[in-house]
């Protein structure tokens, strides 16, 4: 099983969805996942960005799948980034409260 497949599956993406996000063809994703051909470096950067990981995660050089955000984690990060300072404070307070009550 290839790292691209593992990371793509964890994100819940189809090959077609990943291909669209990375600006490559679905066939390329399939060939890379099946180790039919090596992924070119420039395309690896695009795929890593589309998966929200770095090249180390994609190649398996660094410990990974845990570093890939789930859909809900990505949504939370995006909401946090789009909130102003007061909204970010509130989000952090809520997150701390939720974490403290789940123990």
C-alpha distance (Angstrom), angle and dihedral (degrees) to the residues before:
residue distance angle dihedral
X1 . . .
X2 3.80 . .
X3 3.77 126.3 .
X4 3.79 90.2 -119.9
X5 3.80 89.7 56.4
X6 3.82 92.4 46.8
X7 3.78 94.1 48.9
X8 3.81 93.8 41.7
X9 3.80 91.4 50.3
X10 3.79 92.3 48.2
X11 3.80 88.9 53.9
X12 3.80 90.5 48.5
X13 3.79 93.5 -122.6
X14 3.78 127.7 145.4
X15 3.78 119.7 -134.4
X16 3.80 88.5 -106.5
X17 3.81 92.6 52.3
X18 3.79 92.7 48.3
X19 3.79 91.0 46.5
X20 3.80 91.1 53.6
X21 3.82 92.3 48.1
X22 3.81 92.0 47.8
X23 3.80 95.8 42.9
X24 3.80 94.8 -119.9
X25 3.79 135.6 108.7
X26 3.79 124.3 -86.5
X27 3.81 87.4 -123.8
X28 3.81 89.8 59.2
X29 3.79 91.0 52.5
X30 3.81 89.7 50.0
X31 3.81 93.0 49.0
X32 3.82 92.4 48.4
X33 3.80 92.4 47.0
X34 3.80 90.7 50.9
X35 3.82 92.7 45.4
X36 3.79 90.9 -121.1
X37 3.80 90.4 134.9
X38 3.78 135.2 6.2
X39 3.76 117.0 -103.4
X40 3.83 112.5 -114.1
X41 3.79 113.9 -120.2
X42 3.81 94.8 -115.9
X43 3.81 90.6 52.1
X44 3.81 91.3 44.8
X45 3.81 88.7 57.9
X46 3.82 90.2 51.6
X47 3.81 92.3 47.9
X48 3.81 92.4 46.8
X49 3.79 90.7 50.5
X50 3.80 91.1 48.0
X51 3.80 89.7 51.5
X52 3.79 93.3 45.8
X53 3.78 94.0 -119.7
X54 3.78 137.9 104.9
X55 3.79 129.5 -107.2
X56 3.80 91.0 -98.7
X57 3.78 90.2 58.3
X58 3.79 91.8 46.3
X59 3.79 94.1 50.3
X60 3.79 95.2 39.5
X61 3.79 92.2 -119.7
X62 3.80 90.9 123.7
X63 3.78 127.8 37.5
X64 3.73 106.1 -87.2
X65 3.69 146.8 155.3
X66 3.79 89.3 78.3
X67 3.81 89.1 62.2
X68 3.79 92.1 60.7
X69 3.77 111.5 93.9
X70 3.78 120.3 -127.8
X71 3.78 118.9 -127.8
X72 3.80 93.8 -97.0
X73 3.81 91.2 47.8
X74 3.80 90.3 51.7
X75 3.80 89.7 49.7
X76 3.79 91.4 51.1
X77 3.81 92.0 49.3
X78 3.81 90.8 48.9
X79 3.81 92.4 48.7
X80 3.80 90.0 47.9
X81 3.80 92.4 50.0
X82 3.80 91.8 49.2
X83 3.80 94.5 48.0
X84 3.78 118.8 91.6
X85 3.79 121.5 -121.0
X86 3.82 92.9 -82.5
X87 3.80 91.3 48.6
X88 3.80 91.2 48.4
X89 3.81 89.9 51.6
X90 3.79 90.3 51.4
X91 3.81 92.6 47.3
X92 3.81 90.2 51.4
X93 3.81 92.2 48.7
X94 3.79 91.0 50.2
X95 3.80 92.2 46.6
X96 3.81 92.2 49.7
X97 3.80 90.9 48.1
X98 3.82 92.3 48.2
X99 3.81 91.3 48.4
X100 3.79 92.7 49.1
X101 3.80 93.4 51.3
X102 3.79 95.0 48.4
X103 3.81 95.1 62.6
